[in-house]
Amino acid sequence: MQPKYGNSLDAFSGEGSREASGRFHGKGQFVIVYTSTDLKTAEWEYSNTARSSGFNITSLLPYIIIGANVTLSKVLDLSDASVRKRLGVTLAEIRGVEWDTSFDETVTQVIGRLAYETKFEAILAPSRGGGLNLNILRQNLLPDSSIEIINEDKLLAPNPTVV
């Protein structure tokens, strides 16, 4: 089975955020691309999300890890303690929030929505598994921003059935 978003056209589209809620958004609220700043964190996030969603990780194989060089200028940095203090949130709250399909926004979803509404391009946030996640608010990218996929020629061909 071919991974749904494992090609250069879909990898950073954020379309998955239209289908499910995540730490910094409610389902369909806005387009966000969840990424990590290193391979270990990316693998932890993938397997943890699968487990917490009730999936056996082997049922989600194969998966593709895509590297990219990202250039942004307006990033909400939640790894900075002074930023968290100004927002009135703790590191434990950033790392520990669980989200579900309820109608209540979590503290991190409120932060995500407000970051989106105030035109931040991304949220840099500590991962529960260690490391950092860079969550890109795709619709807010500025003209000088860029996402350059590494080894794009080695990715799967775009899947014409993905809308």
CYANA upper distance limits for C-alpha pairs under 8 A (distance plus 0.5 A):
  1 MET  CA     62 PRO  CA      7.96
  2 GLN  CA      6 GLY  CA      8.08
  2 GLN  CA     62 PRO  CA      8.01
  3 PRO  CA     62 PRO  CA      7.31
  3 PRO  CA     63 TYR  CA      6.60
  3 PRO  CA     64 ILE  CA      7.77
  4 LYS  CA    159 ASN  CA      8.01
  4 LYS  CA    162 VAL  CA      7.54
  5 TYR  CA     10 ASP  CA      5.47
  5 TYR  CA     11 ALA  CA      5.67
  6 GLY  CA     10 ASP  CA      7.31
  6 GLY  CA     11 ALA  CA      6.30
  6 GLY  CA     63 TYR  CA      8.08
  6 GLY  CA     64 ILE  CA      6.36
  6 GLY  CA     66 ILE  CA      8.37
  6 GLY  CA    155 LEU  CA      7.50
  6 GLY  CA    156 LEU  CA      6.75
  6 GLY  CA    158 PRO  CA      8.42
  7 ASN  CA     11 ALA  CA      6.15
  7 ASN  CA    155 LEU  CA      5.93
  7 ASN  CA    156 LEU  CA      5.48
  7 ASN  CA    157 ALA  CA      6.47
  7 ASN  CA    158 PRO  CA      5.91
  7 ASN  CA    159 ASN  CA      8.24
  8 SER  CA     12 PHE  CA      8.04
  8 SER  CA    149 ILE  CA      7.77
  8 SER  CA    152 GLU  CA      6.85
  8 SER  CA    155 LEU  CA      7.24
  8 SER  CA    156 LEU  CA      8.23
  8 SER  CA    157 ALA  CA      8.35
  8 SER  CA    158 PRO  CA      7.55
  9 LEU  CA     13 SER  CA      7.54
  9 LEU  CA    158 PRO  CA      6.83
 10 ASP  CA     14 GLY  CA      8.15
 10 ASP  CA     15 GLU  CA      8.09
 10 ASP  CA    158 PRO  CA      7.91
 11 ALA  CA     66 ILE  CA      8.10
 12 PHE  CA     33 VAL  CA      6.67
 13 SER  CA     31 VAL  CA      8.46
 13 SER  CA     33 VAL  CA      7.62
 13 SER  CA    138 ARG  CA      7.92
 14 GLY  CA     18 ARG  CA      8.04
 14 GLY  CA     31 VAL  CA      5.80
 14 GLY  CA     32 ILE  CA      5.69
 14 GLY  CA     33 VAL  CA      5.18
 14 GLY  CA     34 TYR  CA      8.46
 14 GLY  CA    138 ARG  CA      7.45
 15 GLU  CA     19 GLU  CA      7.75
 15 GLU  CA     31 VAL  CA      7.30
 16 GLY  CA     20 ALA  CA      7.17
 17 SER  CA     21 SER  CA      6.98
 17 SER  CA     22 GLY  CA      7.82
 17 SER  CA     25 HIS  CA      8.30
 17 SER  CA     27 LYS  CA      6.72
 17 SER  CA     28 GLY  CA      6.74
 17 SER  CA     30 PHE  CA      7.91
 17 SER  CA     31 VAL  CA      6.32
 17 SER  CA     32 ILE  CA      6.46
 17 SER  CA     33 VAL  CA      7.73
 18 ARG  CA     27 LYS  CA      6.03
 18 ARG  CA     28 GLY  CA      4.49
 18 ARG  CA     29 GLN  CA      7.75
 18 ARG  CA     30 PHE  CA      7.79
 18 ARG  CA     31 VAL  CA      7.26
 19 GLU  CA     27 LYS  CA      6.51
 19 GLU  CA     28 GLY  CA      6.99
 20 ALA  CA     26 GLY  CA      7.86
 20 ALA  CA     27 LYS  CA      5.20
 20 ALA  CA     28 GLY  CA      7.75
 21 SER  CA     25 HIS  CA      6.31
 21 SER  CA     26 GLY  CA      4.97
 21 SER  CA     27 LYS  CA      4.58
 21 SER  CA     28 GLY  CA      8.03
 21 SER  CA     99 TRP  CA      7.99
 21 SER  CA    100 ASP  CA      7.73
 21 SER  CA    101 THR  CA      7.64
 22 GLY  CA     26 GLY  CA      6.85
 22 GLY  CA     27 LYS  CA      7.85
 22 GLY  CA     99 TRP  CA      7.28
 22 GLY  CA    109 GLN  CA      8.29
 23 ARG  CA     97 VAL  CA      7.88
 23 ARG  CA     98 GLU  CA      7.82
 23 ARG  CA     99 TRP  CA      6.88
 23 ARG  CA    108 THR  CA      6.57
 23 ARG  CA    109 GLN  CA      6.56
 24 PHE  CA    108 THR  CA      5.71
 24 PHE  CA    109 GLN  CA      4.65
 24 PHE  CA    110 VAL  CA      7.83
 24 PHE  CA    111 ILE  CA      7.35
 24 PHE  CA    112 GLY  CA      5.02
 24 PHE  CA    113 ARG  CA      7.75
 25 HIS  CA     29 GLN  CA      6.92
 25 HIS  CA     30 PHE  CA      7.73
 25 HIS  CA     32 ILE  CA      8.08
 25 HIS  CA    108 THR  CA      8.34
 25 HIS  CA    109 GLN  CA      5.30
 25 HIS  CA    110 VAL  CA      8.23
 25 HIS  CA    112 GLY  CA      6.33
 25 HIS  CA    113 ARG  CA      6.98
 26 GLY  CA     30 PHE  CA      8.43
 26 GLY  CA    105 GLU  CA      7.90
 26 GLY  CA    109 GLN  CA      7.18
 30 PHE  CA    116 TYR  CA      8.30
 30 PHE  CA    137 LEU  CA      8.37
 30 PHE  CA    139 GLN  CA      8.28
 31 VAL  CA    137 LEU  CA      6.66
 31 VAL  CA    138 ARG  CA      6.31
 31 VAL  CA    139 GLN  CA      6.96
 32 ILE  CA    135 ASN  CA      6.97
 32 ILE  CA    136 ILE  CA      5.94
 32 ILE  CA    137 LEU  CA      5.14
 32 ILE  CA    138 ARG  CA      6.22
 33 VAL  CA    135 ASN  CA      6.01
 33 VAL  CA    136 ILE  CA      5.43
 33 VAL  CA    137 LEU  CA      7.08
 33 VAL  CA    138 ARG  CA      7.31
 34 TYR  CA    133 ASN  CA      7.63
 34 TYR  CA    134 LEU  CA      7.02
 34 TYR  CA    135 ASN  CA      5.01
 34 TYR  CA    136 ILE  CA      6.98
 35 THR  CA     42 ALA  CA      7.38
 35 THR  CA    133 ASN  CA      6.09
 35 THR  CA    134 LEU  CA      5.68
 35 THR  CA    135 ASN  CA      6.18
 35 THR  CA    136 ILE  CA      8.04
 36 SER  CA     41 THR  CA      6.47
 36 SER  CA     42 ALA  CA      5.56
 36 SER  CA    131 GLY  CA      8.32
 36 SER  CA    132 LEU  CA      6.41
 36 SER  CA    133 ASN  CA      4.50
 36 SER  CA    134 LEU  CA      5.97
 36 SER  CA    135 ASN  CA      8.29
 37 THR  CA     41 THR  CA      7.73
 37 THR  CA     42 ALA  CA      8.02
 37 THR  CA    131 GLY  CA      7.79
 37 THR  CA    132 LEU  CA      6.20
 37 THR  CA    133 ASN  CA      6.27
 37 THR  CA    134 LEU  CA      6.95
 38 ASP  CA     42 ALA  CA      6.82
 38 ASP  CA    131 GLY  CA      7.74
 38 ASP  CA    132 LEU  CA      8.10
 39 LEU  CA     43 GLU  CA      6.68
 40 LYS  CA     44 TRP  CA      6.73
 40 LYS  CA    131 GLY  CA      8.46
 41 THR  CA     45 GLU  CA      6.56
 41 THR  CA    127 SER  CA      7.75
 41 THR  CA    129 GLY  CA      6.94
 41 THR  CA    130 GLY  CA      7.07
 41 THR  CA    131 GLY  CA      6.15
 41 THR  CA    132 LEU  CA      7.51
 41 THR  CA    133 ASN  CA      8.13
 42 ALA  CA     46 TYR  CA      6.69
 42 ALA  CA    133 ASN  CA      8.50
 43 GLU  CA     47 SER  CA      6.71
 44 TRP  CA     48 ASN  CA      6.38
 44 TRP  CA    129 GLY  CA      6.67
 45 GLU  CA     49 THR  CA      6.42
 45 GLU  CA    127 SER  CA      8.29
 45 GLU  CA    129 GLY  CA      7.64
 46 TYR  CA     50 ALA  CA      6.70
 47 SER  CA     51 ARG  CA      6.66
 47 SER  CA     57 ILE  CA      6.90
 48 ASN  CA     52 SER  CA      6.52
 49 THR  CA     53 SER  CA      6.52
 50 ALA  CA     54 GLY  CA      6.93
 50 ALA  CA     55 PHE  CA      5.63
 50 ALA  CA     56 ASN  CA      7.46
 50 ALA  CA     57 ILE  CA      6.64
 51 ARG  CA     55 PHE  CA      5.81
 51 ARG  CA     56 ASN  CA      6.94
 51 ARG  CA     57 ILE  CA      7.41
 55 PHE  CA     59 SER  CA      7.49
 55 PHE  CA     60 LEU  CA      8.15
 56 ASN  CA     60 LEU  CA      7.76
 57 ILE  CA     61 LEU  CA      7.49
 66 ILE  CA    149 ILE  CA      7.69
 66 ILE  CA    150 ILE  CA      7.84
 67 GLY  CA    149 ILE  CA      6.46
 67 GLY  CA    150 ILE  CA      5.85
 67 GLY  CA    151 ASN  CA      8.42
 68 ALA  CA    147 ILE  CA      6.85
 68 ALA  CA    148 GLU  CA      5.78
 68 ALA  CA    149 ILE  CA      4.68
 68 ALA  CA    150 ILE  CA      5.59
 69 ASN  CA    146 SER  CA      8.39
 69 ASN  CA    147 ILE  CA      6.39
 69 ASN  CA    148 GLU  CA      5.62
 69 ASN  CA    149 ILE  CA      6.96
 69 ASN  CA    150 ILE  CA      7.58
 70 VAL  CA    145 SER  CA      8.15
 70 VAL  CA    146 SER  CA      6.19
 70 VAL  CA    147 ILE  CA      5.07
 70 VAL  CA    148 GLU  CA      6.84
 71 THR  CA    145 SER  CA      5.75
 71 THR  CA    146 SER  CA      5.60
 71 THR  CA    147 ILE  CA      7.06
 72 LEU  CA    121 GLU  CA      7.32
 72 LEU  CA    122 ALA  CA      8.32
 72 LEU  CA    141 LEU  CA      8.17
 72 LEU  CA    142 LEU  CA      8.30
 72 LEU  CA    144 ASP  CA      8.24
 72 LEU  CA    145 SER  CA      5.45
 72 LEU  CA    146 SER  CA      7.36
 73 SER  CA    121 GLU  CA      7.98
 73 SER  CA    145 SER  CA      7.58
 74 LYS  CA    120 PHE  CA      5.82
 74 LYS  CA    121 GLU  CA      5.96
 74 LYS  CA    122 ALA  CA      7.53
 75 VAL  CA    120 PHE  CA      6.24
 75 VAL  CA    121 GLU  CA      6.22
 75 VAL  CA    122 ALA  CA      5.37
 75 VAL  CA    123 ILE  CA      6.13
 75 VAL  CA    124 LEU  CA      7.21
 76 LEU  CA    115 ALA  CA      7.71
 76 LEU  CA    120 PHE  CA      7.03
 76 LEU  CA    122 ALA  CA      6.78
 76 LEU  CA    123 ILE  CA      5.24
 76 LEU  CA    124 LEU  CA      6.58
 77 ASP  CA     83 VAL  CA      7.31
 77 ASP  CA    123 ILE  CA      6.55
 77 ASP  CA    124 LEU  CA      5.27
 77 ASP  CA    125 ALA  CA      7.00
 78 LEU  CA     83 VAL  CA      6.63
 78 LEU  CA     84 ARG  CA      6.31
 78 LEU  CA    123 ILE  CA      7.54
 78 LEU  CA    124 LEU  CA      6.22
 78 LEU  CA    125 ALA  CA      5.37
 78 LEU  CA    126 PRO  CA      7.48
 79 SER  CA     83 VAL  CA      8.38
 79 SER  CA     84 ARG  CA      8.23
 79 SER  CA    124 LEU  CA      7.07
 79 SER  CA    125 ALA  CA      5.92
 79 SER  CA    126 PRO  CA      6.14
 79 SER  CA    132 LEU  CA      8.24
 80 ASP  CA     84 ARG  CA      7.03
 81 ALA  CA     85 LYS  CA      6.60
 81 ALA  CA     91 LEU  CA      8.42
 82 SER  CA     86 ARG  CA      6.74
 83 VAL  CA     87 LEU  CA      6.79
 84 ARG  CA     88 GLY  CA      6.52
 84 ARG  CA     89 VAL  CA      5.75
 84 ARG  CA     90 THR  CA      6.71
 84 ARG  CA     91 LEU  CA      7.96
 85 LYS  CA     89 VAL  CA      6.65
 85 LYS  CA     90 THR  CA      7.71
 89 VAL  CA     93 GLU  CA      6.84
 89 VAL  CA     94 ILE  CA      7.75
 90 THR  CA     94 ILE  CA      6.93
 91 LEU  CA     95 ARG  CA      6.65
 91 LEU  CA    126 PRO  CA      8.25
 92 ALA  CA     96 GLY  CA      5.98
 93 GLU  CA     97 VAL  CA      6.36
 93 GLU  CA    107 VAL  CA      8.05
 93 GLU  CA    108 THR  CA      8.33
 94 ILE  CA    107 VAL  CA      8.41
 94 ILE  CA    108 THR  CA      6.81
 94 ILE  CA    125 ALA  CA      8.00
 94 ILE  CA    126 PRO  CA      7.78
 95 ARG  CA    126 PRO  CA      7.08
 95 ARG  CA    127 SER  CA      6.53
 95 ARG  CA    128 ARG  CA      5.32
 96 GLY  CA    128 ARG  CA      7.40
 97 VAL  CA    106 THR  CA      7.51
 97 VAL  CA    107 VAL  CA      8.00
 97 VAL  CA    108 THR  CA      7.60
 98 GLU  CA    106 THR  CA      8.29
 99 TRP  CA    106 THR  CA      7.11
105 GLU  CA    109 GLN  CA      6.16
105 GLU  CA    110 VAL  CA      6.68
106 THR  CA    110 VAL  CA      6.79
107 VAL  CA    111 ILE  CA      6.86
108 THR  CA    112 GLY  CA      6.60
109 GLN  CA    113 ARG  CA      6.55
110 VAL  CA    114 LEU  CA      6.60
111 ILE  CA    115 ALA  CA      6.48
112 GLY  CA    116 TYR  CA      6.60
112 GLY  CA    123 ILE  CA      8.03
113 ARG  CA    117 GLU  CA      6.60
114 LEU  CA    118 THR  CA      6.52
115 ALA  CA    119 LYS  CA      6.72
115 ALA  CA    120 PHE  CA      5.76
115 ALA  CA    122 ALA  CA      8.31
115 ALA  CA    123 ILE  CA      8.04
116 TYR  CA    120 PHE  CA      6.31
116 TYR  CA    121 GLU  CA      8.04
116 TYR  CA    137 LEU  CA      7.01
116 TYR  CA    140 ASN  CA      7.65
119 LYS  CA    140 ASN  CA      6.07
120 PHE  CA    137 LEU  CA      7.65
120 PHE  CA    140 ASN  CA      6.96
121 GLU  CA    136 ILE  CA      6.52
121 GLU  CA    137 LEU  CA      5.59
121 GLU  CA    138 ARG  CA      7.46
121 GLU  CA    139 GLN  CA      8.42
121 GLU  CA    140 ASN  CA      5.57
121 GLU  CA    141 LEU  CA      5.76
121 GLU  CA    142 LEU  CA      7.90
122 ALA  CA    134 LEU  CA      7.02
122 ALA  CA    135 ASN  CA      5.80
122 ALA  CA    136 ILE  CA      4.70
122 ALA  CA    137 LEU  CA      5.63
123 ILE  CA    133 ASN  CA      8.41
123 ILE  CA    134 LEU  CA      6.30
123 ILE  CA    135 ASN  CA      5.58
123 ILE  CA    136 ILE  CA      7.06
123 ILE  CA    137 LEU  CA      8.26
124 LEU  CA    132 LEU  CA      7.21
124 LEU  CA    133 ASN  CA      6.21
124 LEU  CA    134 LEU  CA      5.09
124 LEU  CA    135 ASN  CA      6.84
125 ALA  CA    132 LEU  CA      6.09
125 ALA  CA    133 ASN  CA      5.76
125 ALA  CA    134 LEU  CA      7.04
125 ALA  CA    135 ASN  CA      8.27
126 PRO  CA    130 GLY  CA      7.24
126 PRO  CA    131 GLY  CA      6.58
126 PRO  CA    132 LEU  CA      5.03
126 PRO  CA    133 ASN  CA      6.68
127 SER  CA    131 GLY  CA      6.12
127 SER  CA    132 LEU  CA      5.74
127 SER  CA    133 ASN  CA      6.51
137 LEU  CA    141 LEU  CA      7.49
141 LEU  CA    145 SER  CA      6.60
151 ASN  CA    155 LEU  CA      7.89
